[in-house]
Amino acid sequence: MQQQYLDVLEYLPESIVTEGGVEYPLNIILDESHIMVNYHLEAIAPSGTGFQEYSYTLPRYIPQTEETFEVLGLLQAEMGKTPNGNLSFPNHEYCIINQVMQWFTDVFNLPYDTWRWSIKLNINEPVDQTYREQVETKAVNHWLQRTKTSLEKSYPKKVTYVNENYTQNKILSFHDYGTLVLEYKNKLFSDILKHFIKKITYEKLLNFDKELIRGFMRGIIAGEGCVELSKTDKKYRVHISVSKEDEKEIYYQSLKKLEVDSIKYPGDKLVISKRKNNIQLLLQQLMTLSHEKYAKFCTMMKQYPNIRDETPYFRPKGEYIPHRIPQEKIAKIVELYNAGVTRTVTIAEQLGISPIKVNRVLRANDLGKRAKKPTPEPLRKEIADFARNNLHLSHKKLAEHFQVHEATITRICKKYKIKKSNKSLCKIPEEKIQRIIQIYKENSIVKFSEIRKEVGVSDSVIKRVRKENNLEHLGFMHLIGNNNRKYKLQKNKFVTTVQR
């Protein structure tokens, strides 16, 4: 299927409105792939009255994909809407923050370090300075580790708190890391993006395909949704918070297109209830964007009796694979491979699936370059017995003897707990080993440097010989490089004792 795009030119505003309500016409310059927009303000300088220009370059086309509409839904749900020149996006889940930042990077070429950030904690400002430092450090470290934000781009006041009029919480929950608020101050870009999302939501959304509507509603539910799970009252519902009636009607019609019935309550609630509708939310994966809400939603769905009979979910491990490849595509993969198309990437591009799935099908049908079959158990036992009786042989020698890979010998030795000594790796002549042992018998406090000079071996060889011949524990006085004054004073006395 050919990639489709949204033309940004169709969604540009005619003018830019300041906070004071003054409108300035928007000038547009086009080329094949970019749009340059600008507007002018009157500016008074010492030389007289002039104009100050504000400009921004945008991509002409945006990919019309489900992923794009997921982010547009998230922005519609969470983003500040006032034309104040500030693009703000708050969320408390790092996976959603990462998805939004990545989308702006891919589509608008907006670097990660463009965003300024702060953290909002849902507690009153602590009086205890020690506790305050503790929760602030915990929150800041969490977001720095989980997202692509940088410490340099934080606001001077990294962590803010909620006023007592809105919450009485004094202690931060163990798994609560606050809400990260991303901000990008650019009047032109902010107003254009807000107008773009507003036009998509209020004018265009219901005209798109089901796939794109599904992506948009997935973002709306992740941003404004709430799962109500009441086991006592047996209320299993999903709420969408929406205050504007026209916006509520759009969401209602969008869900209806996805075969999900909802109820419009007075106030700010759009409620999805009843078993059949919740099953549609599950099957169409409308709850999956927010991991926390999806986990609670799955717990809610398990409360329905016999839910396993109506959906392929919640079955024992291995019985259901949600992304199983259709049988037609499996047959097509095998057909293409037998026809001479052996590159998995080429097959994946032709069929519109991932190379991993192509490899999975080829492996299941014993096609392509496959790993060697496992070593038979009788041969493994034979190798283990032989290795146990020939500990002096290296893994390489054993592999050559049985004509197997060296890694096979390593795995067998590990499985059958065969502790091979380092003697098999020692390549120095036996006479040098005996000479090292003789030197230690003659003088137990001899230095490594003296042995190296006399025998011509490295320190690691000397250590290995000491370990294999139980020459490691000769007392503290034999330690190499010992600069202890008492040791030096007792050196002659110690040698005399050894000789006796």
Summary of the structure (lengths in Angstrom):
residues: 500
radius of gyration: 35.2
end to end distance: 92.5
largest distance: 106.6
contacts: 1331
relative contact order: 0.06
helix: 49%
strand: 17%
